[in-house]
């Protein structure tokens, strides 16, 4: 029963994170069969695989063109990404990671009778519980991907382009601009996100902002993060401009 209890918890969480009730018909899960998906597949095949080590930023052509020509980008706080207005494939609470602790990994309990206070049972384990790891302060992050994948054009209906970032020096320029005339930040060098199974995760796995739920693992995300030294419950969006990036990045449009 412990084995099947864990499996049931795992399956339920996966349905929940995909926005589908367990009783729903699996055909309700959308498939990437629209014309945009076909265009994305052709573009990825025609353009070929970017050189190893490149980062790819997927988004809207009008904004990515500004990034290429002027180095202009909108840097958003982690709190922005929990907005219910965002597409399901993007929306996530970056300030929090919830993991399910299955019964066989929880300490046993002693159950007492509420009136007599006599021991009714020992060694009892609840079915499961949710343990929450949370960042108390908001922070800025810039997300890109290591994957050149047609599916990533479909994360948001508005995505119609991608920028291939050939040099990590681009993020170093962004970092210098973020720090200029702004509050002091602890900067994390660009790193690959660690995707964690919320049922199998341990305390050691749940270090924010380094981890995400493994339902996002197909994104193969790499990110740069700026955490304020002083506690900030929320942070505003900021526009960063680092100058012409042509030669260091390439714009690819659907």
C-alpha positions as CSV (number, residue, x, y, z in Angstrom):
1,X,0.0,0.0,0.0
2,X,2.9,2.4,0.6
3,X,4.1,1.8,-2.9
4,X,0.7,2.4,-4.5
5,X,0.1,5.3,-2.1
6,X,3.2,7.0,-3.4
7,X,2.3,6.3,-7.0
8,X,-1.2,7.7,-6.5
9,X,0.2,10.9,-4.9
10,X,2.6,11.3,-7.8
11,X,0.0,10.8,-10.5
12,X,-2.4,13.2,-8.8
13,X,0.2,15.9,-8.5
14,X,1.1,15.5,-12.2
15,X,-2.6,16.0,-13.2
16,X,-2.8,19.0,-10.9
17,X,0.2,20.7,-12.4
18,X,-1.1,20.2,-15.9
19,X,-4.4,21.8,-15.1
20,X,-6.3,18.5,-15.7
21,X,-8.5,16.8,-13.1
22,X,-7.7,13.1,-12.6
23,X,-11.3,12.2,-13.8
24,X,-10.9,14.2,-17.1
25,X,-10.5,12.5,-20.4
26,X,-6.8,12.5,-21.3
27,X,-7.7,13.9,-24.7
28,X,-8.4,17.2,-23.0
29,X,-4.6,17.8,-22.9
30,X,-3.8,20.0,-25.9
31,X,-1.5,18.7,-28.6
32,X,1.0,20.7,-30.7
33,X,-0.7,20.2,-34.0
34,X,-1.6,23.8,-35.1
35,X,0.1,25.6,-38.0
36,X,2.4,27.5,-35.7
37,X,3.9,24.2,-34.4
38,X,4.5,23.2,-38.0
39,X,6.3,26.5,-38.8
40,X,8.4,26.2,-35.7
41,X,9.4,22.7,-36.6
42,X,10.4,23.8,-40.1
43,X,12.4,26.8,-38.8
44,X,14.3,24.7,-36.3
45,X,15.1,22.1,-38.9
46,X,16.2,24.7,-41.5
47,X,18.3,26.8,-39.1
48,X,20.1,23.8,-37.7
49,X,21.4,23.1,-34.3
50,X,23.0,26.2,-32.6
51,X,26.6,25.7,-31.5
52,X,27.1,24.0,-28.2
53,X,27.0,26.5,-25.3
54,X,24.5,28.9,-26.9
55,X,21.5,30.2,-25.0
56,X,18.1,30.6,-26.7
57,X,15.6,33.2,-25.6
58,X,12.1,32.6,-27.0
59,X,9.6,35.4,-27.2
60,X,7.9,38.1,-29.3
61,X,9.7,39.4,-32.4
62,X,9.1,43.1,-31.6
63,X,10.8,42.8,-28.2
64,X,13.6,40.5,-29.3
65,X,14.5,42.8,-32.2
66,X,15.0,45.6,-29.6
67,X,17.2,43.2,-27.6
68,X,19.3,42.6,-30.7
69,X,19.6,46.2,-32.0
70,X,19.8,48.0,-28.6
71,X,20.4,45.4,-26.0
72,X,17.1,46.4,-24.4
73,X,15.2,43.9,-22.3
74,X,12.6,43.9,-19.6
75,X,13.8,42.3,-16.4
76,X,11.0,40.9,-14.3
77,X,10.9,39.8,-10.6
78,X,10.3,36.2,-9.6
79,X,6.9,37.2,-8.2
80,X,5.6,38.1,-11.7
81,X,5.7,34.4,-12.9
82,X,2.9,33.3,-10.5
83,X,0.4,35.5,-12.3
84,X,-2.7,33.5,-13.4
85,X,-2.7,35.6,-16.6
86,X,0.4,33.7,-17.9
87,X,0.2,30.7,-20.1
88,X,0.3,27.3,-18.2
89,X,3.7,26.4,-19.6
90,X,5.3,29.5,-18.2
91,X,3.3,30.1,-14.9
92,X,5.2,29.0,-11.8
93,X,5.7,30.3,-8.3
94,X,9.4,31.0,-8.5
95,X,9.4,32.0,-4.8
96,X,8.2,28.7,-3.6
97,X,8.7,24.9,-4.1
98,X,6.1,22.5,-2.7
99,X,7.1,18.9,-2.3
100,X,4.9,16.0,-1.3
101,X,6.3,13.8,1.5
102,X,4.9,10.3,1.1
103,X,3.8,8.3,4.1
104,X,6.7,5.9,4.1
105,X,9.2,8.8,4.3
106,X,7.4,10.6,7.2
107,X,8.0,10.0,11.0
108,X,5.4,7.7,12.6
109,X,2.9,9.2,15.1
110,X,1.1,8.0,18.2
111,X,-2.6,8.5,18.2
112,X,-4.4,9.3,21.5
113,X,-8.1,9.2,22.4
114,X,-9.4,12.7,22.6
115,X,-11.4,12.1,25.8
116,X,-9.5,9.5,27.8
117,X,-6.0,10.4,26.5
118,X,-5.3,6.7,26.2
119,X,-3.0,5.5,23.4
120,X,-5.2,4.2,20.6
121,X,-2.5,3.4,18.1
122,X,1.3,3.7,17.5
123,X,3.4,3.8,14.4
124,X,0.7,5.6,12.5
125,X,1.7,7.5,9.3
126,X,-0.4,10.0,7.5
127,X,-1.0,9.4,3.8
128,X,1.2,12.3,2.7
129,X,1.9,16.0,3.5
130,X,3.1,19.0,1.6
131,X,6.3,20.6,2.7
132,X,6.9,24.2,1.5
133,X,10.3,25.8,0.8
134,X,10.0,29.5,0.3
135,X,12.2,32.5,-0.6
136,X,11.2,35.4,1.7
137,X,12.6,38.1,-0.6
138,X,11.6,38.8,-4.2
139,X,14.4,38.7,-6.8
140,X,15.1,39.3,-10.5
141,X,15.8,36.6,-13.0
142,X,16.6,36.4,-16.7
143,X,15.6,33.0,-18.2
144,X,16.8,31.4,-21.4
145,X,17.1,27.8,-22.7
146,X,19.8,25.4,-23.7
147,X,17.3,23.7,-26.0
148,X,16.6,24.5,-29.7
149,X,13.1,22.9,-29.7
150,X,10.0,23.7,-31.7
151,X,7.9,23.1,-28.5
152,X,9.4,26.1,-26.8
153,X,7.9,28.4,-29.4
154,X,4.5,27.1,-28.2
155,X,4.9,28.1,-24.5
156,X,3.0,31.3,-25.2
157,X,0.6,32.1,-28.1
158,X,2.4,35.4,-28.6
159,X,5.9,33.8,-29.2
160,X,6.9,34.2,-32.8
161,X,10.7,34.4,-32.6
162,X,13.8,33.5,-30.7
163,X,17.3,35.0,-30.1
164,X,20.3,32.8,-30.1
165,X,22.8,34.2,-27.6
166,X,26.3,33.1,-28.8
167,X,28.3,34.5,-25.9
168,X,27.7,34.4,-22.2
169,X,29.4,37.9,-22.1
170,X,26.0,39.2,-23.1
171,X,24.7,38.3,-19.6
172,X,27.7,39.8,-18.0
173,X,26.8,43.1,-19.7
174,X,23.3,42.8,-18.4
175,X,24.7,42.1,-14.9
176,X,26.8,45.3,-14.9
177,X,23.8,47.4,-16.0
178,X,21.5,45.9,-13.4
179,X,24.0,46.8,-10.7
180,X,24.5,50.4,-11.9
181,X,22.7,52.9,-9.7
182,X,20.5,50.3,-8.2
183,X,20.3,48.5,-4.8
184,X,23.0,46.0,-4.0
185,X,22.3,42.5,-5.3
186,X,23.8,39.0,-4.7
187,X,24.3,37.8,-8.2
188,X,24.2,34.2,-9.2
189,X,26.4,33.5,-12.3
190,X,24.3,31.9,-15.1
191,X,23.5,28.4,-14.2
192,X,21.4,25.5,-15.4
193,X,18.2,24.9,-13.4
194,X,17.9,21.7,-11.5
195,X,14.6,20.0,-12.1
196,X,13.2,18.2,-9.0
197,X,10.5,15.5,-8.6
198,X,8.2,16.9,-5.9
199,X,7.5,13.4,-4.5
200,X,11.1,12.1,-4.5
201,X,12.8,15.4,-3.5
202,X,14.7,15.7,-0.2
203,X,15.5,18.8,1.9
204,X,18.8,19.0,0.1
205,X,17.1,19.2,-3.3
206,X,14.9,22.2,-2.5
207,X,17.4,25.2,-2.7
208,X,15.7,28.1,-4.3
209,X,16.2,29.8,-6.8
210,X,18.2,26.8,-8.2
211,X,15.4,24.4,-8.6
212,X,12.0,24.0,-10.4
213,X,9.3,21.3,-10.6
214,X,10.3,18.6,-13.1
215,X,7.2,19.3,-15.2
216,X,9.3,22.2,-16.7
217,X,12.3,20.0,-17.4
218,X,11.7,20.1,-21.2
219,X,12.6,23.8,-21.1
220,X,16.2,23.0,-20.2
221,X,16.4,26.4,-18.6
222,X,19.5,28.4,-17.8
223,X,19.1,31.6,-15.8
224,X,20.8,34.5,-14.3
225,X,19.5,35.7,-10.9
226,X,19.9,38.8,-8.8
227,X,18.8,38.6,-5.2
228,X,18.6,41.8,-3.2
229,X,20.8,42.0,-0.1
230,X,18.0,43.8,1.8
231,X,14.7,42.0,2.1
232,X,12.2,43.1,-0.7
233,X,8.7,41.6,-0.5
234,X,8.1,42.7,-4.1
235,X,10.2,44.3,-6.8
236,X,9.2,46.4,-9.8
237,X,9.9,45.5,-13.4
238,X,13.0,47.3,-14.7
239,X,14.2,48.0,-18.3
240,X,17.9,47.3,-18.9
241,X,19.8,48.5,-22.0
242,X,23.3,47.4,-22.8
243,X,23.8,48.5,-26.4
244,X,23.9,46.9,-29.8
245,X,24.3,43.1,-29.6
246,X,24.5,42.4,-33.3
247,X,27.4,39.9,-33.8
248,X,26.8,38.4,-30.3
249,X,23.2,37.3,-30.9
250,X,21.1,36.1,-33.8
251,X,17.4,36.7,-34.3
252,X,15.3,33.8,-35.7
253,X,11.7,34.4,-36.7
254,X,8.9,32.0,-37.5
